[in-house]
Amino acid sequence: MNATLKHIVLWKLKDHAEGADKASNALKLKALLDSCAGIVPGMIRFEAIVAQPGLEATYDVLLNSEFASQAALDAYQNHPAHVAIKPFFGAVREARQCMDYLS
């Protein structure tokens, strides 16, 4: 069985940014991520999740993704659709955490 590369990213959003509140920006961020699902070969899993209101959460949006190889992850990172959404993410985030690992 070949190992796959897990790519997990969490974003903590600013209370207000880009003319919207945190909840609105979380939904927009998720929609932008969802638009990147399946954009490169070797993307096995790609799930964007918004933290549920009323439940304990230190971060607001999570990306849980899995790639067949480092080359597939690199292709995603450099894909024009992914590059195009990065400025919005930078504008609305307070903090970002990322972890890549083989499983």
C-alpha positions, 0 to 999 in steps of 0.5 A: 500500500502506498503512503498518501500525503495528508495536507491539513490547514486551519484558518482563524479569521478576523472578526471583520475583514473585506467588508464582512463579518467572520461568519460570512467570510468563513462561508466565502472561504469554504466556497472558494476552497470547494471550487478547488476540489478536483482541480489536479490529478492525484487529489484524493480527498478535499474537504473544507469545513466551517466550525459549527456555531456554539461548539468549542473551536479555536479555528474557524475553517479547516481544509482536510485534503489528501494527495497521492504524492508530493507532486500532486500537492505541489500541482495543487499549490501552484494551480492558477485556481488556488493561487487566485484565492490566496489574496482573499485568504490573506486578507481575512485570516488572523492566523493559519496553521498547516500540517503535511504528513504521510499516512 
